[in-house]
Amino acid sequence: MGWWRPAWRDGAGVLAVPGGPGTLPGGRLEVPLEIAASYRARRRGLLGRDGITGAMLITPTNSVHTFGMRFPIDVAYLDRSFRVLSVVTMRPGRLGLIRPRARHVLEAEAGAMGGWGLRPGVRVEPRAG
């Protein structure tokens, strides 16, 4: 049986984060999610914006930069099963390291991911729609 992966499309969705403060019944927090899957949307990301409500999933990618950004961001590198490999905070004008095992990246305003309880080893569940 082969590995199945959804065909991601640009648009809105929800990110389910297990545990963390403010969780819903069932033990998870739901965060608004923007999905950037096309070349154009991945290239643009959060550039030129003053903030974001929730998070942005950039897929597929294993590195990001903050050149041209107006605010610092938290970046979570995710493996192919959406398990967090690492979380870093990046100021504008920085180039992030390439994470060879990463397949997706989550971006949010600096400090947001700590508030959600996002840390290495946590598996998140992004859903389009």
Buried (B, 14 or more C-beta within 10 A) or exposed (E): EEEEEEEBEEEEBBBBBBEBEEBEEEEBBBBEBBBBBEEEBBEBBBEEEEEBEBBBBBBEBBBBBBEEBEBBBBBBBBBEEBBBBBBBBBEEEBEBEEBEEBBBBBBBBBEBBBBBBBBEEBEBEBEBE
